[in-house]
Amino acid sequence: MSDETKARSIIEPKVLKGFRDFLPAMEIPKKAITNKLSEHFSSYGFVPIDTPVLEYTEVLLGKGGGETDKQIFHFKDNGERDVALRFDLTVPFARFLAQHQSELALPFKRYHIDKVWRGENPQKGRYREFTQCDFDIVGVDNAEADFEILSMMDSSFKVMGVQDYQFCLAHRGLFNAFLSHLGVLEQSVEILRSVDKLRKIGEKEVLATLAQITFSEEKARSILAYITKDNPAEPFLTTLSRLSELAGGEEEHTQRMKTIYGYLKRAGIAEHFTLDPSITRGLDYYTGIVYETFLTSLPSFGSVCSGGRYNDLASLYTKERLPGVGSSIGLDRLLAALEELKSPIVGTARSSDVVILNTDAALFPDYDRIARSLRSQGLKVDVYLVQKKLAAQYKWAETNAIPFAILCTAEELEGQTLTLKNLTSRETIASLTIEEAALHIKKELF
């Protein structure tokens, strides 16, 4: 085959719009966070599950609602079945519960960290393929379950090392009570979707849309007044009392929110939570408390963690009532925001803690023995597999953000010692045992 023919036969390497490759510098911190979250979720008694990335389209359609249904990737498979890629992890979870409820003990606590797909318009922090970190409690409808999800949201952000965040809460039931009091409950779905766009399109556009939906500018202004919080510093319970009055003195949902807030106060985490009536969540399946999360240093970036209570979601698939509440951390969106803020969380992309440099290929079995010993002591260890000039090996270690290097000659090995080099400070320590080297590395890194 001629060079010209080979050139013509090479397929151009390219990635679909809205999809990405992840280089180690991006994937390492991402994996570190998901590992921390998995361990953290488990500490609350949550267990992992998994569901197929492909579902029957009819399973996914109908509970996302509006724009989400339009964004689903769906197609005919080889068996002419109408299938779709999951657009979130919650709807497949509802199907999962309906199929396996007899095998599960309620209340059931699950977490699921995986990719989902939506055919939305790609922009900074928004992609067509992205990772969600979900955690849910199913089988109980009370303030205690609502609080535990909120508590986990707060502790998860602390575990990830994220600072300066605010959880914005609202209640769908209270909002629906207000709409009923206003006489527009039948238009609630359209109203919710319009209100959900407030941060994106602004008050003027939302007001115009609400006037069209309700056929009344007066009612549209009443809705806008309900969802607008003139004083951001207004106390939680003061806002709640005001919203209850607008809803005709509603009691049930008001009391639930009071109880939840009391738990947050007792736990010492209430400062991270605010009552924000503009939060409605555009998905149709929410029935109770709803929430979104914003980084206070970058509020315009949008929500990085959201969710709420969904008491009727499983009703599409089973006659059994399976009330649930949950939250989802949008990991790719969060990482994009942290990268913009130059957070150190996304700057820790070292492939290993230490690399054993190759100065003599005949000593490779000894390099391997040292590496095994260090790994048994909890370190991530790389062995450079080719005998090259030290300058090239140092350059390789720098590219992989490896902070320490080990050098050892035949004479040192005979004396059971080695040399440790700090590749950041350039400090060199000779005549260390393997155990001493491990302790020094751990002291510096951890």
N, C-alpha and C positions, 0 to 999 in steps of 0.2 A: 504494500500500500504506500503510495507516494505521500510526501509531507503535506502536499496540498489537499489530498483526499482525507488524510488524518485530521487536518485543521477543520475541514468541512464537517467531519463526523463528530467533533467534540461538542457536547451539549453545554450551553452557557450555564454556569452555576449561578442561580438566582433564587431568591426566596419570595413567596407570595406577599403581596401587600398586606400589612397588618400582622405579619408573622416575623419571628426573629430567630437567629442563632444566638446561643449564649456562650461567649468565651469564658475561660476559667475565671477571669477577673470579675465577671458578673455572676457566674454560677456558684462559685465557692461561697460568697456571703449569703446567697439565696439558700443554698443547702444548709448552711450553718443555722440560719433562722428557722427553717422548717424542722430541723432536728430539735432545736430548742423548744419550738412550739409543740411538737409531738410529745416530748417528755413532759412539758408543762400541762398539756391537756390530760395526759395520763395521771398526773398528780391529783387531779380533781375527780378521778374515777371514770373519765371518758375513754371509750374504746374505739379503735380504728375500724372502719369499714371501707369497702370499695364497690363501685358500680361500673358497668360498662360505659365506655365513652359514646357508644352508639345506642340509641333507644328507638323504638317505634315512634314515628313522628306524632302519632295520635296521643302518645303518653306525655310528650312535652308540650304540645299545643294546648292552649286554653287556660293555663294557670300562670303563664308569664304575664300575658296581657299586653295589648297595644304594640308599642315599638319592639318589645322583646320578641314577640311572635314573628315579626317581620325580619328579625335579625338571625333567626335560626338557620344553620346550614343543614339543608335536607336534600335527599336525592333517592333514587331507586338503586337498590343493591342488585347483585347478580341474580337474586331470586325474585326480582321485581317487587320487593317489599319496600314500602315507603319508610325510610329511616332518617334519623337526624342526629347530629352531634349535640351533646348536652350543652345548654347555655348557662346553667348554673349547677350547683351540687344539691340544691334543696328539692327541686321537683323530682329528680331521680330518687332521692331519699324517701319521698312520699310513696313512690311506687315500690321501693324496697320494703318499706314498712308494711304496706298492704299485702305483699307476698310472703313476708317472713314473720308477721306479728306473733304467730303461734310459737315461734322459736325464740322469741325475745322476752325478757323480763322487764315490765314497765314499773317505774319510769326507766326509759332507755336513754343513755347518754352516749353520743357518738361524736367522733371528729373525722374529717376527711380532707386531705390536702392533695389537690390534683388540678389538672388543667381543664378549662372549659373554653367554649368557642362562641363568639357572637360576631355577626357580619356587620358591625357598626363602622362608622367612619373613623379610621385611625387618626389619632392625634397624640400629643405628648402625654404619656402616662396611660393612654388607652390603646389597647391592641385587640386584634381579632382572636388571638390565642393568648390566654393568660391563666395564672395560677390563683386559685382561691383556697383559703384555709378556713374551713367551716367547723363549727361546733354547735351542737343542738341537744336539747332535752325534750323528749317526747313522752306523752302519757300522763302529763300533769298540767293543770291550768291553775297556777297560783302565783302570788307575789314572790314566793321563795325561789321558784324556778327562774322567773324573770330576773330577780336579783343575782342569782348565781351566774347567769350568762353575762350580765353587766360587770360583775366582779371579775370574771375571767377575761373580759375585754381589757379591763384596766390592768390586771396583773400580766396579761400577755404583752401589752405594750412595754411594761417595765422589764419583762424577761428579754424582749427584743432590744432593749436599750434605747427605745424611742422616748424622747422628752417633749414637753410642751404640746400636749394634745388635748382636745376637748371632745367629749361625747355629748351630742345633741339629741335629746329625747323628745318624743311626742307620743300621742296615743290615738290610734285609728278609731277606736270605739268612741272616744270623747269627741273627735272631729265629726264622726257620723252623727252623733247626738246633736251637735251644733247644726249640721246640715239639715237634719230632720226638723229641728226647731225653726230653721229658716224656710222650710218647705221645699227643699231642693234635693232631698236624699236620693230620688230616682236618678239624678244626674251625677251621683257620687263618683262613679268610675272616671268619667270625663273630667270632673272637677279635680280629682286626685292627681290625674296625669298632668293637668295644667299647672297645679300648684307645685308639683314636683320639679317643674322647670324654672322655678322662680330665680334660682341662683344663676341659671344659664342665660335667660332671656330678659330678666328684669321685671319690675312691677308693672310698667306701662303695658307691655305685651301680655302679661298674665291677666291684668285687669280687662283688656280688650277681649281676650279669649273667654274669660269667665262671664262677661256680659253676653257673649254669643251663646254660651252653654245654658245660662239661666234665663235668658231673654229679659234681663233686668240689670241695669247699671247699679241700682241701689243694692241689690243682693250681691252683685259682684264686689262692690266696695265693702260690704259687710264681711264677705269671705276674706278679702284682702286684709281687713282690719283684724280678723281673727288670727291669721297666720303671721302678722307683723308684730314684732316685739320692739317697741320704740326704744326701750331702755335695756341694752344688753346686760346690764348689771342687776336687773330686776330679780329679786330672790325667787327661787324655785317655787315655793309654796304660794307666793303672791301671784305669780303667773298662773299657777294652777287654779287658784281661786277665781281669777279674772276669766279664764277660759270656761270654767264651770258655769259662771253666771251667763256668759254668752250662749252656752248650750242649754239654757233654761233651768239651771240649778241641778245639772246631772250629778248623780251620787256614786253609782257603781264604779265607773272607771276612775273617777276622782279619788275614791278611797284606795283603789289599787295603786295609783301613782303615789299617794301619800305614804302608803306602807312601804313601797319600794324605796322611796326617798329616805324614810326612816332607817331602813337597813343600810343604805349607802352612808348615812351620817354615822351610824354605830360602827361601821367598818372603817371609818376615817378616810373615805375616798370620795365623798360628795363633791369636793372642789373640782373634780374632773368632769362633772355632769351638770348640764344645764337643760332647762325645759325650753324647747324651741318649737313652737307650733307650725313653723314653715316646713318641718320635716314630715313628709307623708309617705315617702317611698312609692315609686311608680308601679311596682308589681301588685297585681290584684289579690294575691293570696294572704296579705297581712290583715289581721283582725284586731290586734291589741297594741301593746307598746311597740314603737318603731324607733330606730336610731341610726344616726350617721356620725362619722368621726372625722374631725378636721385637725390638721397640724396648725397650731396657732401662728407659727412663723411663715406658713404658706397656705392660708385659707382658700385662696383662689384656685388651688390645685384640685379641689374637690374632695369628696369623701374617700377615705382609705379603709374604712371598716363599717359595715352596715348590717342591718337585719331587723328582727322583730318577732312578734308572736303571730303564728299562723294556725288557728284552731281548726280550720276546715280544709286544709290542703289535701289531706289523704282521702277526703270524701269522694274524690273523683274515682278512686280505685277500690274503695271498700266501704261497707255500711258501718263498720266500727268507727267510733269517734276517737281520733288520735291527736289530741291537741299538742302543739309543739311551740318551742321558742328557740331561736338560734341567732348566730351572728356569723359573718364572713369577713375575713381580712383579705383585701385585694392586694396580694403580695407584690405583684409587678408594679402596680400603681404606687404602693407605699415606697418601694425601693427607688422608683423614678423620682419621687418627691424628696427622699432622703439624699439622693445623688445631687439634686439641684441645691439642697441645703448644705452640701459638702459634709454630710454626716460621716463620722469615723466608722459607722456600722457598715457602710458599703465600701470601706477602704481596706478591709482586713481580708485580702484575697490570697494569702500565702498558701502554696500547695503543700508545704511541709514545715515542720518546726526546725528541722536540721537536715543537711545533706552531707553524706560521707563522700568526700572527694576521692577520685581515682588517680592515684599517683604511680601505681604499679599494678598492672592487670593480674599478675601472679598472686596478688593479695586479695583478690575478689572474695574468696571464701571467708576471709577474716572480716572484710567489710560487711558481708552478709550477717556474720555472727554478731557483730556490734549492733547492726541495725535491728536484728531480732531482739536483742537484749533491751535496747532503748524503747522499742515498740511495746515490750512487755511492761515497761514502766510508764506507759501512757502517752508516749510522744509519737508524733507523725514523722517518719524518717524516710528519706529518699537516699538511694545509692546511685551515684553517677556511673552510668554503665559503659562509658568509653574512656580510654586513657587519652586525655588531651592535655594541652598546656593549661596550667592553673588559671591563667587569665580568662580563657574560654569557659572554664568551669565556674569561675566567680561570676562571669557575665550571665551564664545560664541561671545561677542561683538568684541573682538580682532580678532577672526577668520574671522568675516565679515567686518573688517576694519572700524568699527563704531567709530567715534572720541569722541562722547559725550554720557553720560548716565544721566538719571534723576532718583532720588530717592525721595520718598515722604511717610511720615507716616500719620496715621489718624489725628494726631495733626496738622501737617503741612497743610493737606488738609482743615482742619477746619479753619485755618488761611489764606487759599488761597495762600499758598507759597509752594515752593519745593526746592530741592537741586540739583545743577548741577555739574557734575564731568567731567573734561577734562581727557579722558582716555589716552591721550598721555603725558601730563605734570603732571598728577595726581593732578592738582589744583582742589579744591572743593570750591564751592560758595553756601552758604546757604541762606535761606529766600528770594528767588527770586520769583517774580510773573511769570506767564506763559509768559507774554509779555516781561519781562526783560530777561528771559531765552532765548527766541527766538532772541532778539536783540544781546545778547552775542554770541550765536552760529553763527549767520549770520556774525557778525564782525570777528570772528575767521576763518570762512570757505570761506567767499566770499569777 
